[in-house]
Amino acid sequence: MSKGRKPKSKPVLMQGNAAVAFGALDAGMRFFGGYPITPSTEIAEILSAELPKYGGKFIQMEDELASMACILGANIAGMKSMTATSGPGFSLMQENIGYGMIAEIPCVVVNVQRGGPSTGLPTSPAQGDIMQARWGTHGDHPVIALYPDSVLECYELTIRAFNLAEKYRTPVILLLDEVLAHMRESVILPPKEKLKIINRIKPNVPPEWYKHYKNEPKYISPLANFGEGYRFHITGLAHDENGFPTQVPREVEAMMNRLLRKITDNLDDIIQIEAFEMDDAEIAIFAAGIVALSAKEAIIKAREKGIKVGLIRPLTIWPFPDLDVEMMLENTKAVIIAEMNQGQLINEIKRVTKYGHHSKFIKLQKYNGLIITPDEILDKIAEVK
């Protein structure tokens, strides 16, 4: 694909990582800073060739710390920016992700998960970074993290990640897994003119009235770029409305409340969740990413045998869809939590349903570098009495 992607009326064979790259371009991303790491490298490779055609900038940094820092700087200057990494690289980015959150700098961080910890399994899938996406950087902080389950959704949720980043002035994490990143599917990309693209809200007041961190309704505030005549300060320290460091308790509390409430006051806009065959389900499967695809196949086979089973799939992993999950599980007798780790999502399900119904919790965890198969899920369904 080259600049000026034409709408495709016919299917095109596309890889998950490629879908992320072209989704970013169509969202208006014009700056990529990153360091190659398996299994995310194709994103950087594609953007290194494509960004110059769009008038954008691609830079390979010396490491992931610098990669995260440079995309923050580019966005402050007014360019939609992104980086892509995996495992160890995502760990190295955490300090600057926290800086982006407290400084309220929009950007997108793609983490293609692989087996860990440390170097782990560079070419094998895993879902071990779900909790790191939420709690990786220190201190109290909100997080938006999205997780597709198909190549088309890799494209769609990349665009949504940029839209949410710009709207809520925050880094947004896009989680993939190795299989999803390297999987190829036949997709039809929507015409560019039909895409919903959100660009940052620009200030409509004179420069002398501008407050870079002003509390606005729904905590969505305008954002001026460096070089546009608006004076403001950016720091990783607690700061006031103008961005200058402060230790005044009421100002610190106001800043912390803004970081939290711009997410919690907008859950209806941020959270996306899929209910597959859940209308009459007695057994629910909770799964995300590539595991959700295995779950859907298992559900189709189980229903052919008359077993009422369905899938709850969070497209938005964080903030966790508490109310949706609690409501969907209300009439089920069991929930199977299938995940490629030693148990991260299961604790969230237990937390959400603690004071609700009394579904039986069945865990299906796999962390040996292989995906969870439909047959393994069917075996778990058979355990439900």
FENVEN-V609610 format. One record per backbone hydrogen bond with DSSP energy under -1.0 kcal/mol. NH is the residue of the N-H (numbers start at 1). CO is the residue of the C=O. If there is no record, write none. Layout:
BEGIN
nh;co
NH;CO
NH;CO
END
This chain:
BEGIN
nh;co
12;187
14;185
16;183
17;181
19;15
20;16
21;17
22;18
23;19
24;20
25;21
26;22
27;23
28;25
29;24
30;80
31;80
32;57
33;82
34;59
40;37
43;40
45;41
46;42
47;43
48;44
49;45
50;46
51;47
53;50
54;51
55;52
56;51
57;30
59;32
61;34
67;63
68;64
69;65
70;66
71;67
72;68
73;69
74;70
75;71
76;72
77;73
78;75
79;74
82;31
83;108
85;110
89;86
91;87
92;88
93;89
94;91
97;93
98;94
99;95
100;96
101;97
102;98
103;99
105;100
108;81
109;172
110;83
111;174
112;85
113;176
115;121
115;124
121;115
124;121
127;340
133;129
135;131
136;132
145;318
146;173
147;315
154;150
155;151
156;152
157;153
158;154
159;155
160;156
161;157
162;158
163;159
164;160
165;161
166;162
167;163
168;164
170;165
172;107
173;144
174;109
175;146
176;111
178;113
181;177
182;178
183;179
185;14
187;12
194;191
195;192
209;206
213;241
214;211
219;216
220;217
223;201
226;76
228;225
233;242
240;244
243;240
246;238
252;248
253;249
254;250
255;251
256;252
257;253
258;254
259;255
260;256
261;257
262;258
263;260
264;260
265;261
266;263
270;266
271;267
274;313
276;311
282;308
283;308
284;334
285;310
286;336
287;312
291;288
292;289
294;290
295;291
296;292
297;293
298;294
299;295
300;296
301;297
302;298
303;299
304;300
305;302
306;303
307;302
309;307
310;283
311;276
312;285
313;274
315;272
316;272
317;145
318;145
322;320
325;321
326;322
327;323
328;324
329;325
330;327
332;329
333;282
334;282
335;360
336;284
337;362
338;286
339;364
341;339
349;345
350;346
351;347
352;348
353;349
356;353
360;333
362;335
364;337
366;339
377;373
378;374
379;375
380;376
381;377
382;378
384;381
END
